[in-house]
Amino acid sequence: MVARHELMKKKYPDMPNAKGVPLTGLQNARPETKRIYETVKRNLEEMPFDVKEYLEVDLPAKIDPDWGN
């Protein structure tokens, strides 16, 4: 099982975690999906710091960025 897993990882390497506004780039987005995008975009603009810059910060090893989830 481990060998099969490693072969699959070699053929399909892990992708980096996605960052940014979710649900963007959908060609036929429903109105409620567009509202979610607009809400997230507005919240990002109202933040007192640049969220993209925060995501690039290297955290110390002891901090769990997913809060243990």
PDB file of N, H, CA, C and O in Angstrom:
ATOM      1  N   MET A   1       0.825  -1.183   0.000  1.00  0.00           N
ATOM      2  CA  MET A   1       0.000   0.000   0.000  1.00  0.00           C
ATOM      3  C   MET A   1       0.877   1.259   0.000  1.00  0.00           C
ATOM      4  O   MET A   1       0.587   2.225  -0.705  1.00  0.00           O
ATOM      5  N   VAL A   2       1.939   1.235   0.789  1.00  0.00           N
ATOM      6  H   VAL A   2       2.174   0.450   1.362  1.00  0.00           H
ATOM      7  CA  VAL A   2       2.842   2.392   0.850  1.00  0.00           C
ATOM      8  C   VAL A   2       3.515   2.612  -0.503  1.00  0.00           C
ATOM      9  O   VAL A   2       3.640   3.749  -0.958  1.00  0.00           O
ATOM     10  N   ALA A   3       3.947   1.531  -1.145  1.00  0.00           N
ATOM     11  H   ALA A   3       3.845   0.607  -0.776  1.00  0.00           H
ATOM     12  CA  ALA A   3       4.606   1.654  -2.452  1.00  0.00           C
ATOM     13  C   ALA A   3       3.642   2.247  -3.470  1.00  0.00           C
ATOM     14  O   ALA A   3       4.033   3.105  -4.261  1.00  0.00           O
ATOM     15  N   ARG A   4       2.403   1.808  -3.463  1.00  0.00           N
ATOM     16  H   ARG A   4       2.086   1.111  -2.821  1.00  0.00           H
ATOM     17  CA  ARG A   4       1.398   2.341  -4.393  1.00  0.00           C
ATOM     18  C   ARG A   4       1.163   3.824  -4.113  1.00  0.00           C
ATOM     19  O   ARG A   4       1.035   4.626  -5.039  1.00  0.00           O
ATOM     20  N   HIS A   5       1.109   4.178  -2.835  1.00  0.00           N
ATOM     21  H   HIS A   5       1.214   3.527  -2.083  1.00  0.00           H
ATOM     22  CA  HIS A   5       0.917   5.579  -2.453  1.00  0.00           C
ATOM     23  C   HIS A   5       2.079   6.436  -2.963  1.00  0.00           C
ATOM     24  O   HIS A   5       1.861   7.511  -3.523  1.00  0.00           O
ATOM     25  N   GLU A   6       3.306   5.961  -2.770  1.00  0.00           N
ATOM     26  H   GLU A   6       3.483   5.088  -2.316  1.00  0.00           H
ATOM     27  CA  GLU A   6       4.482   6.717  -3.218  1.00  0.00           C
ATOM     28  C   GLU A   6       4.518   6.844  -4.736  1.00  0.00           C
ATOM     29  O   GLU A   6       4.902   7.893  -5.255  1.00  0.00           O
ATOM     30  N   LEU A   7       4.130   5.805  -5.451  1.00  0.00           N
ATOM     31  H   LEU A   7       3.818   4.953  -5.029  1.00  0.00           H
ATOM     32  CA  LEU A   7       4.079   5.891  -6.919  1.00  0.00           C
ATOM     33  C   LEU A   7       3.038   6.914  -7.377  1.00  0.00           C
ATOM     34  O   LEU A   7       3.275   7.672  -8.317  1.00  0.00           O
ATOM     35  N   MET A   8       1.897   6.928  -6.711  1.00  0.00           N
ATOM     36  H   MET A   8       1.705   6.312  -5.947  1.00  0.00           H
ATOM     37  CA  MET A   8       0.863   7.905  -7.069  1.00  0.00           C
ATOM     38  C   MET A   8       1.342   9.332  -6.771  1.00  0.00           C
ATOM     39  O   MET A   8       1.072  10.251  -7.544  1.00  0.00           O
ATOM     40  N   LYS A   9       2.056   9.517  -5.645  1.00  0.00           N
ATOM     41  H   LYS A   9       2.275   8.771  -5.017  1.00  0.00           H
ATOM     42  CA  LYS A   9       2.572  10.844  -5.317  1.00  0.00           C
ATOM     43  C   LYS A   9       3.626  11.295  -6.330  1.00  0.00           C
ATOM     44  O   LYS A   9       3.745  12.484  -6.626  1.00  0.00           O
ATOM     45  N   LYS A  10       4.386  10.335  -6.855  1.00  0.00           N
ATOM     46  H   LYS A  10       4.289   9.370  -6.615  1.00  0.00           H
ATOM     47  CA  LYS A  10       5.386  10.679  -7.858  1.00  0.00           C
ATOM     48  C   LYS A  10       4.702  11.122  -9.157  1.00  0.00           C
ATOM     49  O   LYS A  10       5.133  12.078  -9.801  1.00  0.00           O
ATOM     50  N   LYS A  11       3.640  10.421  -9.527  1.00  0.00           N
ATOM     51  H   LYS A  11       3.290   9.644  -9.003  1.00  0.00           H
ATOM     52  CA  LYS A  11       2.927  10.754 -10.761  1.00  0.00           C
ATOM     53  C   LYS A  11       2.070  12.011 -10.586  1.00  0.00           C
ATOM     54  O   LYS A  11       1.967  12.829 -11.500  1.00  0.00           O
ATOM     55  N   TYR A  12       1.457  12.159  -9.408  1.00  0.00           N
ATOM     56  H   TYR A  12       1.541  11.494  -8.666  1.00  0.00           H
ATOM     57  CA  TYR A  12       0.587  13.299  -9.107  1.00  0.00           C
ATOM     58  C   TYR A  12       1.091  13.980  -7.837  1.00  0.00           C
ATOM     59  O   TYR A  12       0.560  13.725  -6.757  1.00  0.00           O
ATOM     60  N   PRO A  13       2.102  14.838  -7.942  1.00  0.00           N
ATOM     61  CA  PRO A  13       2.679  15.460  -6.742  1.00  0.00           C
ATOM     62  C   PRO A  13       1.667  16.351  -6.021  1.00  0.00           C
ATOM     63  O   PRO A  13       0.698  16.833  -6.608  1.00  0.00           O
ATOM     64  N   ASP A  14       1.926  16.552  -4.735  1.00  0.00           N
ATOM     65  H   ASP A  14       2.713  16.161  -4.258  1.00  0.00           H
ATOM     66  CA  ASP A  14       1.058  17.409  -3.926  1.00  0.00           C
ATOM     67  C   ASP A  14       1.076  18.827  -4.486  1.00  0.00           C
ATOM     68  O   ASP A  14       2.101  19.321  -4.957  1.00  0.00           O
ATOM     69  N   MET A  15      -0.076  19.458  -4.419  1.00  0.00           N
ATOM     70  H   MET A  15      -0.908  19.057  -4.036  1.00  0.00           H
ATOM     71  CA  MET A  15      -0.190  20.855  -4.829  1.00  0.00           C
ATOM     72  C   MET A  15      -0.092  21.729  -3.588  1.00  0.00           C
ATOM     73  O   MET A  15      -0.505  21.307  -2.508  1.00  0.00           O
ATOM     74  N   PRO A  16       0.449  22.943  -3.720  1.00  0.00           N
ATOM     75  CA  PRO A  16       0.470  23.831  -2.563  1.00  0.00           C
ATOM     76  C   PRO A  16      -0.956  24.236  -2.187  1.00  0.00           C
ATOM     77  O   PRO A  16      -1.857  24.214  -3.025  1.00  0.00           O
ATOM     78  N   ASN A  17      -1.150  24.604  -0.927  1.00  0.00           N
ATOM     79  H   ASN A  17      -0.418  24.622  -0.246  1.00  0.00           H
ATOM     80  CA  ASN A  17      -2.467  25.035  -0.480  1.00  0.00           C
ATOM     81  C   ASN A  17      -2.901  26.269  -1.260  1.00  0.00           C
ATOM     82  O   ASN A  17      -2.100  27.166  -1.522  1.00  0.00           O
ATOM     83  N   ALA A  18      -4.154  26.300  -1.619  1.00  0.00           N
ATOM     84  H   ALA A  18      -4.805  25.571  -1.406  1.00  0.00           H
ATOM     85  CA  ALA A  18      -4.699  27.444  -2.343  1.00  0.00           C
ATOM     86  C   ALA A  18      -4.855  28.621  -1.394  1.00  0.00           C
ATOM     87  O   ALA A  18      -5.184  28.443  -0.221  1.00  0.00           O
ATOM     88  N   LYS A  19      -4.623  29.804  -1.897  1.00  0.00           N
ATOM     89  H   LYS A  19      -4.356  29.949  -2.850  1.00  0.00           H
ATOM     90  CA  LYS A  19      -4.783  31.013  -1.114  1.00  0.00           C
ATOM     91  C   LYS A  19      -5.495  32.032  -1.983  1.00  0.00           C
ATOM     92  O   LYS A  19      -5.345  32.046  -3.205  1.00  0.00           O
ATOM     93  N   GLY A  20      -6.256  32.867  -1.345  1.00  0.00           N
ATOM     94  H   GLY A  20      -6.379  32.856  -0.353  1.00  0.00           H
ATOM     95  CA  GLY A  20      -6.957  33.908  -2.075  1.00  0.00           C
ATOM     96  C   GLY A  20      -8.451  33.821  -1.862  1.00  0.00           C
ATOM     97  O   GLY A  20      -8.929  33.033  -1.046  1.00  0.00           O
ATOM     98  N   VAL A  21      -9.181  34.629  -2.594  1.00  0.00           N
ATOM     99  H   VAL A  21      -8.793  35.269  -3.257  1.00  0.00           H
ATOM    100  CA  VAL A  21     -10.634  34.671  -2.467  1.00  0.00           C
ATOM    101  C   VAL A  21     -11.223  33.397  -3.062  1.00  0.00           C
ATOM    102  O   VAL A  21     -10.985  33.095  -4.231  1.00  0.00           O
ATOM    103  N   PRO A  22     -11.988  32.646  -2.270  1.00  0.00           N
ATOM    104  CA  PRO A  22     -12.561  31.410  -2.789  1.00  0.00           C
ATOM    105  C   PRO A  22     -13.656  31.681  -3.814  1.00  0.00           C
ATOM    106  O   PRO A  22     -14.215  32.776  -3.876  1.00  0.00           O
ATOM    107  N   LEU A  23     -13.942  30.688  -4.593  1.00  0.00           N
ATOM    108  H   LEU A  23     -13.488  29.799  -4.542  1.00  0.00           H
ATOM    109  CA  LEU A  23     -15.048  30.690  -5.554  1.00  0.00           C
ATOM    110  C   LEU A  23     -14.842  31.687  -6.690  1.00  0.00           C
ATOM    111  O   LEU A  23     -15.816  32.119  -7.307  1.00  0.00           O
ATOM    112  N   THR A  24     -13.606  32.059  -6.976  1.00  0.00           N
ATOM    113  H   THR A  24     -12.815  31.708  -6.475  1.00  0.00           H
ATOM    114  CA  THR A  24     -13.358  32.942  -8.108  1.00  0.00           C
ATOM    115  C   THR A  24     -13.040  32.090  -9.333  1.00  0.00           C
ATOM    116  O   THR A  24     -12.602  30.946  -9.204  1.00  0.00           O
ATOM    117  N   GLY A  25     -13.251  32.626 -10.473  1.00  0.00           N
ATOM    118  H   GLY A  25     -13.606  33.555 -10.578  1.00  0.00           H
ATOM    119  CA  GLY A  25     -12.930  31.917 -11.702  1.00  0.00           C
ATOM    120  C   GLY A  25     -14.017  30.966 -12.170  1.00  0.00           C
ATOM    121  O   GLY A  25     -13.810  30.225 -13.131  1.00  0.00           O
ATOM    122  N   LEU A  26     -15.171  30.969 -11.516  1.00  0.00           N
ATOM    123  H   LEU A  26     -15.339  31.571 -10.735  1.00  0.00           H
ATOM    124  CA  LEU A  26     -16.269  30.115 -11.957  1.00  0.00           C
ATOM    125  C   LEU A  26     -16.970  30.793 -13.124  1.00  0.00           C
ATOM    126  O   LEU A  26     -17.340  31.963 -13.031  1.00  0.00           O
ATOM    127  N   GLN A  27     -17.153  30.074 -14.213  1.00  0.00           N
ATOM    128  H   GLN A  27     -16.852  29.123 -14.288  1.00  0.00           H
ATOM    129  CA  GLN A  27     -17.746  30.679 -15.402  1.00  0.00           C
ATOM    130  C   GLN A  27     -19.251  30.863 -15.259  1.00  0.00           C
ATOM    131  O   GLN A  27     -19.784  31.887 -15.687  1.00  0.00           O
ATOM    132  N   ASN A  28     -19.939  29.907 -14.675  1.00  0.00           N
ATOM    133  H   ASN A  28     -19.506  29.076 -14.328  1.00  0.00           H
ATOM    134  CA  ASN A  28     -21.384  29.973 -14.554  1.00  0.00           C
ATOM    135  C   ASN A  28     -21.796  29.990 -13.088  1.00  0.00           C
ATOM    136  O   ASN A  28     -22.605  29.171 -12.653  1.00  0.00           O
ATOM    137  N   ALA A  29     -21.241  30.917 -12.339  1.00  0.00           N
ATOM    138  H   ALA A  29     -20.584  31.583 -12.692  1.00  0.00           H
ATOM    139  CA  ALA A  29     -21.522  30.985 -10.909  1.00  0.00           C
ATOM    140  C   ALA A  29     -22.965  31.411 -10.662  1.00  0.00           C
ATOM    141  O   ALA A  29     -23.502  32.283 -11.345  1.00  0.00           O
ATOM    142  N   ARG A  30     -23.577  30.771  -9.667  1.00  0.00           N
ATOM    143  H   ARG A  30     -23.141  30.063  -9.112  1.00  0.00           H
ATOM    144  CA  ARG A  30     -24.942  31.130  -9.282  1.00  0.00           C
ATOM    145  C   ARG A  30     -24.914  32.463  -8.542  1.00  0.00           C
ATOM    146  O   ARG A  30     -23.871  32.854  -8.019  1.00  0.00           O
ATOM    147  N   PRO A  31     -26.051  33.169  -8.489  1.00  0.00           N
ATOM    148  CA  PRO A  31     -26.084  34.470  -7.802  1.00  0.00           C
ATOM    149  C   PRO A  31     -25.629  34.379  -6.342  1.00  0.00           C
ATOM    150  O   PRO A  31     -24.919  35.265  -5.866  1.00  0.00           O
ATOM    151  N   GLU A  32     -26.028  33.320  -5.626  1.00  0.00           N
ATOM    152  H   GLU A  32     -26.605  32.600  -6.013  1.00  0.00           H
ATOM    153  CA  GLU A  32     -25.628  33.215  -4.223  1.00  0.00           C
ATOM    154  C   GLU A  32     -24.118  32.990  -4.100  1.00  0.00           C
ATOM    155  O   GLU A  32     -23.507  33.431  -3.127  1.00  0.00           O
ATOM    156  N   THR A  33     -23.514  32.312  -5.072  1.00  0.00           N
ATOM    157  H   THR A  33     -24.010  31.953  -5.863  1.00  0.00           H
ATOM    158  CA  THR A  33     -22.068  32.123  -5.070  1.00  0.00           C
ATOM    159  C   THR A  33     -21.373  33.451  -5.315  1.00  0.00           C
ATOM    160  O   THR A  33     -20.353  33.741  -4.691  1.00  0.00           O
ATOM    161  N   LYS A  34     -21.909  34.252  -6.210  1.00  0.00           N
ATOM    162  H   LYS A  34     -22.737  34.016  -6.717  1.00  0.00           H
ATOM    163  CA  LYS A  34     -21.344  35.579  -6.475  1.00  0.00           C
ATOM    164  C   LYS A  34     -21.436  36.467  -5.244  1.00  0.00           C
ATOM    165  O   LYS A  34     -20.532  37.262  -4.990  1.00  0.00           O
ATOM    166  N   ARG A  35     -22.526  36.344  -4.466  1.00  0.00           N
ATOM    167  H   ARG A  35     -23.260  35.698  -4.672  1.00  0.00           H
ATOM    168  CA  ARG A  35     -22.666  37.131  -3.237  1.00  0.00           C
ATOM    169  C   ARG A  35     -21.620  36.724  -2.206  1.00  0.00           C
ATOM    170  O   ARG A  35     -21.079  37.575  -1.500  1.00  0.00           O
ATOM    171  N   ILE A  36     -21.331  35.420  -2.115  1.00  0.00           N
ATOM    172  H   ILE A  36     -21.770  34.728  -2.688  1.00  0.00           H
ATOM    173  CA  ILE A  36     -20.286  34.957  -1.195  1.00  0.00           C
ATOM    174  C   ILE A  36     -18.956  35.598  -1.580  1.00  0.00           C
ATOM    175  O   ILE A  36     -18.233  36.111  -0.726  1.00  0.00           O
ATOM    176  N   TYR A  37     -18.640  35.564  -2.879  1.00  0.00           N
ATOM    177  H   TYR A  37     -19.227  35.147  -3.573  1.00  0.00           H
ATOM    178  CA  TYR A  37     -17.388  36.158  -3.362  1.00  0.00           C
ATOM    179  C   TYR A  37     -17.328  37.644  -2.997  1.00  0.00           C
ATOM    180  O   TYR A  37     -16.306  38.123  -2.505  1.00  0.00           O
ATOM    181  N   GLU A  38     -18.402  38.357  -3.235  1.00  0.00           N
ATOM    182  H   GLU A  38     -19.232  37.968  -3.634  1.00  0.00           H
ATOM    183  CA  GLU A  38     -18.412  39.798  -2.957  1.00  0.00           C
ATOM    184  C   GLU A  38     -18.246  40.065  -1.458  1.00  0.00           C
ATOM    185  O   GLU A  38     -17.556  41.009  -1.074  1.00  0.00           O
ATOM    186  N   THR A  39     -18.871  39.244  -0.612  1.00  0.00           N
ATOM    187  H   THR A  39     -19.431  38.477  -0.924  1.00  0.00           H
ATOM    188  CA  THR A  39     -18.741  39.412   0.837  1.00  0.00           C
ATOM    189  C   THR A  39     -17.308  39.178   1.280  1.00  0.00           C
ATOM    190  O   THR A  39     -16.764  39.961   2.058  1.00  0.00           O
ATOM    191  N   VAL A  40     -16.692  38.111   0.794  1.00  0.00           N
ATOM    192  H   VAL A  40     -17.134  37.475   0.162  1.00  0.00           H
ATOM    193  CA  VAL A  40     -15.301  37.816   1.163  1.00  0.00           C
ATOM    194  C   VAL A  40     -14.379  38.923   0.667  1.00  0.00           C
ATOM    195  O   VAL A  40     -13.489  39.369   1.391  1.00  0.00           O
ATOM    196  N   LYS A  41     -14.592  39.356  -0.553  1.00  0.00           N
ATOM    197  H   LYS A  41     -15.315  38.993  -1.141  1.00  0.00           H
ATOM    198  CA  LYS A  41     -13.758  40.417  -1.129  1.00  0.00           C
ATOM    199  C   LYS A  41     -13.883  41.704  -0.310  1.00  0.00           C
ATOM    200  O   LYS A  41     -12.882  42.361  -0.024  1.00  0.00           O
ATOM    201  N   ARG A  42     -15.113  42.062   0.067  1.00  0.00           N
ATOM    202  H   ARG A  42     -15.926  41.529  -0.165  1.00  0.00           H
ATOM    203  CA  ARG A  42     -15.328  43.270   0.867  1.00  0.00           C
ATOM    204  C   ARG A  42     -14.665  43.136   2.243  1.00  0.00           C
ATOM    205  O   ARG A  42     -14.051  44.086   2.729  1.00  0.00           O
ATOM    206  N   ASN A  43     -14.788  41.957   2.872  1.00  0.00           N
ATOM    207  H   ASN A  43     -15.287  41.185   2.477  1.00  0.00           H
ATOM    208  CA  ASN A  43     -14.159  41.745   4.179  1.00  0.00           C
ATOM    209  C   ASN A  43     -12.642  41.840   4.090  1.00  0.00           C
ATOM    210  O   ASN A  43     -12.006  42.389   4.989  1.00  0.00           O
ATOM    211  N   LEU A  44     -12.054  41.314   3.021  1.00  0.00           N
ATOM    212  H   LEU A  44     -12.571  40.867   2.291  1.00  0.00           H
ATOM    213  CA  LEU A  44     -10.607  41.404   2.845  1.00  0.00           C
ATOM    214  C   LEU A  44     -10.153  42.851   2.704  1.00  0.00           C
ATOM    215  O   LEU A  44      -9.110  43.237   3.230  1.00  0.00           O
ATOM    216  N   GLU A  45     -10.944  43.645   1.992  1.00  0.00           N
ATOM    217  H   GLU A  45     -11.791  43.331   1.565  1.00  0.00           H
ATOM    218  CA  GLU A  45     -10.585  45.051   1.800  1.00  0.00           C
ATOM    219  C   GLU A  45     -10.687  45.847   3.097  1.00  0.00           C
ATOM    220  O   GLU A  45      -9.992  46.850   3.263  1.00  0.00           O
ATOM    221  N   GLU A  46     -11.553  45.410   4.026  1.00  0.00           N
ATOM    222  H   GLU A  46     -12.118  44.596   3.891  1.00  0.00           H
ATOM    223  CA  GLU A  46     -11.752  46.124   5.279  1.00  0.00           C
ATOM    224  C   GLU A  46     -10.764  45.710   6.372  1.00  0.00           C
ATOM    225  O   GLU A  46     -10.733  46.321   7.440  1.00  0.00           O
ATOM    226  N   MET A  47      -9.970  44.692   6.118  1.00  0.00           N
ATOM    227  H   MET A  47      -9.995  44.195   5.251  1.00  0.00           H
ATOM    228  CA  MET A  47      -9.003  44.237   7.125  1.00  0.00           C
ATOM    229  C   MET A  47      -7.945  45.316   7.348  1.00  0.00           C
ATOM    230  O   MET A  47      -7.568  46.019   6.411  1.00  0.00           O
ATOM    231  N   PRO A  48      -7.462  45.449   8.591  1.00  0.00           N
ATOM    232  CA  PRO A  48      -6.461  46.485   8.876  1.00  0.00           C
ATOM    233  C   PRO A  48      -5.050  46.120   8.422  1.00  0.00           C
ATOM    234  O   PRO A  48      -4.116  46.893   8.635  1.00  0.00           O
ATOM    235  N   PHE A  49      -4.885  44.957   7.801  1.00  0.00           N
ATOM    236  H   PHE A  49      -5.644  44.330   7.627  1.00  0.00           H
ATOM    237  CA  PHE A  49      -3.579  44.535   7.293  1.00  0.00           C
ATOM    238  C   PHE A  49      -3.800  43.795   5.977  1.00  0.00           C
ATOM    239  O   PHE A  49      -4.923  43.410   5.649  1.00  0.00           O
ATOM    240  N   ASP A  50      -2.719  43.603   5.234  1.00  0.00           N
ATOM    241  H   ASP A  50      -1.808  43.916   5.501  1.00  0.00           H
ATOM    242  CA  ASP A  50      -2.793  42.903   3.956  1.00  0.00           C
ATOM    243  C   ASP A  50      -2.794  41.391   4.224  1.00  0.00           C
ATOM    244  O   ASP A  50      -1.798  40.837   4.691  1.00  0.00           O
ATOM    245  N   VAL A  51      -3.904  40.739   3.929  1.00  0.00           N
ATOM    246  H   VAL A  51      -4.713  41.188   3.550  1.00  0.00           H
ATOM    247  CA  VAL A  51      -4.056  39.312   4.203  1.00  0.00           C
ATOM    248  C   VAL A  51      -3.039  38.495   3.412  1.00  0.00           C
ATOM    249  O   VAL A  51      -2.496  37.523   3.936  1.00  0.00           O
ATOM    250  N   LYS A  52      -2.773  38.864   2.178  1.00  0.00           N
ATOM    251  H   LYS A  52      -3.215  39.653   1.751  1.00  0.00           H
ATOM    252  CA  LYS A  52      -1.798  38.127   1.363  1.00  0.00           C
ATOM    253  C   LYS A  52      -0.407  38.198   1.999  1.00  0.00           C
ATOM    254  O   LYS A  52       0.333  37.214   2.004  1.00  0.00           O
ATOM    255  N   GLU A  53      -0.066  39.360   2.529  1.00  0.00           N
ATOM    256  H   GLU A  53      -0.667  40.159   2.524  1.00  0.00           H
ATOM    257  CA  GLU A  53       1.226  39.510   3.203  1.00  0.00           C
ATOM    258  C   GLU A  53       1.271  38.632   4.458  1.00  0.00           C
ATOM    259  O   GLU A  53       2.296  38.013   4.742  1.00  0.00           O
ATOM    260  N   TYR A  54       0.179  38.575   5.200  1.00  0.00           N
ATOM    261  H   TYR A  54      -0.655  39.077   4.969  1.00  0.00           H
ATOM    262  CA  TYR A  54       0.106  37.735   6.400  1.00  0.00           C
ATOM    263  C   TYR A  54       0.293  36.263   6.048  1.00  0.00           C
ATOM    264  O   TYR A  54       0.973  35.538   6.774  1.00  0.00           O
ATOM    265  N   LEU A  55      -0.292  35.818   4.958  1.00  0.00           N
ATOM    266  H   LEU A  55      -0.844  36.406   4.368  1.00  0.00           H
ATOM    267  CA  LEU A  55      -0.189  34.418   4.566  1.00  0.00           C
ATOM    268  C   LEU A  55       1.223  34.023   4.184  1.00  0.00           C
ATOM    269  O   LEU A  55       1.572  32.844   4.246  1.00  0.00           O
ATOM    270  N   GLU A  56       2.043  34.987   3.790  1.00  0.00           N
ATOM    271  H   GLU A  56       1.759  35.945   3.739  1.00  0.00           H
ATOM    272  CA  GLU A  56       3.419  34.713   3.399  1.00  0.00           C
ATOM    273  C   GLU A  56       4.385  34.685   4.580  1.00  0.00           C
ATOM    274  O   GLU A  56       5.536  34.276   4.424  1.00  0.00           O
ATOM    275  N   VAL A  57       3.935  35.114   5.757  1.00  0.00           N
ATOM    276  H   VAL A  57       3.000  35.447   5.884  1.00  0.00           H
ATOM    277  CA  VAL A  57       4.804  35.165   6.931  1.00  0.00           C
ATOM    278  C   VAL A  57       5.149  33.745   7.363  1.00  0.00           C
ATOM    279  O   VAL A  57       4.270  32.889   7.461  1.00  0.00           O
ATOM    280  N   ASP A  58       6.425  33.500   7.620  1.00  0.00           N
ATOM    281  H   ASP A  58       7.139  34.196   7.540  1.00  0.00           H
ATOM    282  CA  ASP A  58       6.857  32.202   8.142  1.00  0.00           C
ATOM    283  C   ASP A  58       6.572  32.163   9.633  1.00  0.00           C
ATOM    284  O   ASP A  58       7.131  32.940  10.407  1.00  0.00           O
ATOM    285  N   LEU A  59       5.692  31.243  10.029  1.00  0.00           N
ATOM    286  H   LEU A  59       5.238  30.611   9.400  1.00  0.00           H
ATOM    287  CA  LEU A  59       5.332  31.120  11.431  1.00  0.00           C
ATOM    288  C   LEU A  59       6.332  30.228  12.151  1.00  0.00           C
ATOM    289  O   LEU A  59       6.894  29.316  11.545  1.00  0.00           O
ATOM    290  N   PRO A  60       6.560  30.477  13.431  1.00  0.00           N
ATOM    291  CA  PRO A  60       7.432  29.576  14.196  1.00  0.00           C
ATOM    292  C   PRO A  60       6.842  28.165  14.200  1.00  0.00           C
ATOM    293  O   PRO A  60       5.631  27.991  14.068  1.00  0.00           O
ATOM    294  N   ALA A  61       7.687  27.183  14.350  1.00  0.00           N
ATOM    295  H   ALA A  61       8.671  27.323  14.458  1.00  0.00           H
ATOM    296  CA  ALA A  61       7.255  25.787  14.263  1.00  0.00           C
ATOM    297  C   ALA A  61       6.224  25.422  15.319  1.00  0.00           C
ATOM    298  O   ALA A  61       5.434  24.502  15.104  1.00  0.00           O
ATOM    299  N   LYS A  62       6.206  26.118  16.458  1.00  0.00           N
ATOM    300  H   LYS A  62       6.847  26.866  16.632  1.00  0.00           H
ATOM    301  CA  LYS A  62       5.278  25.771  17.530  1.00  0.00           C
ATOM    302  C   LYS A  62       3.853  26.236  17.263  1.00  0.00           C
ATOM    303  O   LYS A  62       2.927  25.765  17.923  1.00  0.00           O
ATOM    304  N   ILE A  63       3.653  27.136  16.327  1.00  0.00           N
ATOM    305  H   ILE A  63       4.405  27.518  15.791  1.00  0.00           H
ATOM    306  CA  ILE A  63       2.317  27.656  16.043  1.00  0.00           C
ATOM    307  C   ILE A  63       1.651  26.783  14.987  1.00  0.00           C
ATOM    308  O   ILE A  63       2.222  26.519  13.929  1.00  0.00           O
ATOM    309  N   ASP A  64       0.442  26.342  15.292  1.00  0.00           N
ATOM    310  H   ASP A  64      -0.021  26.557  16.151  1.00  0.00           H
ATOM    311  CA  ASP A  64      -0.331  25.532  14.348  1.00  0.00           C
ATOM    312  C   ASP A  64      -1.288  26.462  13.600  1.00  0.00           C
ATOM    313  O   ASP A  64      -2.270  26.911  14.192  1.00  0.00           O
ATOM    314  N   PRO A  65      -1.043  26.768  12.329  1.00  0.00           N
ATOM    315  CA  PRO A  65      -1.883  27.732  11.602  1.00  0.00           C
ATOM    316  C   PRO A  65      -3.306  27.239  11.393  1.00  0.00           C
ATOM    317  O   PRO A  65      -4.188  28.051  11.117  1.00  0.00           O
ATOM    318  N   ASP A  66      -3.567  25.932  11.515  1.00  0.00           N
ATOM    319  H   ASP A  66      -2.850  25.272  11.740  1.00  0.00           H
ATOM    320  CA  ASP A  66      -4.918  25.417  11.353  1.00  0.00           C
ATOM    321  C   ASP A  66      -5.636  25.272  12.690  1.00  0.00           C
ATOM    322  O   ASP A  66      -6.739  24.728  12.733  1.00  0.00           O
ATOM    323  N   TRP A  67      -5.056  25.733  13.752  1.00  0.00           N
ATOM    324  H   TRP A  67      -4.160  26.175  13.717  1.00  0.00           H
ATOM    325  CA  TRP A  67      -5.636  25.692  15.088  1.00  0.00           C
ATOM    326  C   TRP A  67      -5.994  24.283  15.489  1.00  0.00           C
ATOM    327  O   TRP A  67      -6.972  24.079  16.208  1.00  0.00           O
ATOM    328  N   GLY A  68      -5.220  23.292  15.037  1.00  0.00           N
ATOM    329  H   GLY A  68      -4.426  23.458  14.452  1.00  0.00           H
ATOM    330  CA  GLY A  68      -5.440  21.918  15.453  1.00  0.00           C
ATOM    331  C   GLY A  68      -6.548  21.207  14.718  1.00  0.00           C
ATOM    332  O   GLY A  68      -6.894  20.081  15.075  1.00  0.00           O
ATOM    333  N   ASN A  69      -7.115  21.825  13.708  1.00  0.00           N
ATOM    334  H   ASN A  69      -6.834  22.739  13.418  1.00  0.00           H
ATOM    335  CA  ASN A  69      -8.207  21.192  12.951  1.00  0.00           C
ATOM    336  C   ASN A  69      -7.652  20.381  11.815  1.00  0.00           C
ATOM    337  O   ASN A  69      -8.413  19.773  11.062  1.00  0.00           O
TER     338      ASN A  69
END
